[in-house]
Amino acid sequence: MDEPIVYLSTWRIKDGKIAEYRRFYAQLLNAIRELDRDVVAFFAFGNSDGTEITNVHVFPDAPTLERHMAVIREKTGLLPGELTSVLELMEPLGVQVYGAPGGQAAAMDQGMKDDGVPFTGKERYLGGFSLADRRS
């Protein structure tokens, strides 16, 4: 059975970088809309002063997450262990992961953990549904 994977990540936007972040995120959204159509949800929420954001990313299964990693690698140059372009704009405050990512996502997560980014979450999927399930 395919199991969903959900990421919630919180980032501090570096001083004076919110406009640059917005441009980066708009380009990322365009790439995902065009090339990564099976992603269930891809949201960003920010605080009122533009200093912190939280991303909510929902993938229906591990193969979709792996395709997503290929898209962001191709469109942004992000690789496991190489987040330089993102870290010029923001710094990670923490990540929650629900489900069990593998492959490139797990490698990227491990690099962030090795750098001291706090990770929490739950690996064991107990059940549920998404309205996206009705698309098939």
N, C-alpha and C positions, 0 to 999 in steps of 0.2 A: 504494500500500500504506500502511495506517495504521501509524505508528511510535509506540512508547511514549515517554513523557516521565517522568523520575524526578527528584524533588527530594530532597536531603538538606540540611537547614538546621540550624545549631547556634546556640543563643541562650543568653545569660546572663540568668537570672532576677534581677530587681532585688531588693535587700534587703527582706525582709518581704512579698514579692508572690507567693510560691508558692501560697498558698491561693486568691488571686484568679485566678492563672493557671489553676489546676485547674478553677475554676468556668467561666472563659472557654472552656477547652478542652472541657469537658463539653458546653457549649451548642453549640460548633462541631461536635463529633462527632454530637450529636443531629440537627442540621440536615443534615449530610452523609449520615448514615444514611437520613434521610427523603427528601431531595430530590436526592441526588447518587449514586444507586445504581450507576453505572458506574465509579466510582473503584475501582481494583484494590486499593490498600492505602493506609491513612492511619494511621500509627503515630507515637507520641511515646515517647521513652526519656529518662530523667533520671538524673543522677548521685545518689549516696547522700545528699548533703547538700542537695539541692534547689536548687542554684545554677545548674545548666546542663541544657539539654534539647537533644535532637536529634530532628527530625521526619524521617520517611521517608514520602514521598507518591508513589504510582505511578498514572499515568494511562495507559490503553491507547492513547490517541491525542489529537491536538490538539483536536478538537471536545469531548471529555470534559473536558479541562483548561479550555477556554473556558466550558463550562457550570458547572464548579466555581467559576471566578472570579465568575460571576454569583450563585451561591449564597452565597459568602462576602461578596460586596458587599451582597446583600440582607439577610443575617442578622447581619452584624457591622459593616457600614458601611465595610469596608476597600476602598479604591480605589487605583489606581496613583498613587503620589506622596503618598498620605494614609494613613499607618499609625499615626496618633497613638494610637488605642486600644490597639494592641499594644505600642507603644513605651513606654507608661506602665507596662507589666508587665515588659518584657524588652528586651534589645538584641541585634541580630544580630551574631554572631561570624564567620559565613561560610556560604556557600551553594554546594552542588555541584548542577549541572544536567546531566542526561544526556538527550539528545534536543534537539529544536529547538522550544521553545515560541514561540508567536506571540501576537498580539492583546493582551488585557488582562494576561496573565501576563508577556509580554515587557516591557510598559510598567511593570509593578510591579517587575520585575527591574531595569530600567534606572534607575528611581528609586533603588533601593537601591545600585546600582553608583555612581550619581552622588553618593550620600552616603558613599561610601568603603567599602562592605561588600565584602569579597573574594568573588569568584565564580570557581569552577573547574568543570571537567566536560568532557564530550565531546559534540559535536553530532551526530556521524555514527553512526547506528544500523547495526550490522553483522548483526544477526539474533538470534533466540532465540524463546522462547515463554513463555507464562504458563498456568497451569492455568485461569485465568479465560477463556482462549480457548475452552475446551471448553463454556462456558455457551451459546454461540450455536448 
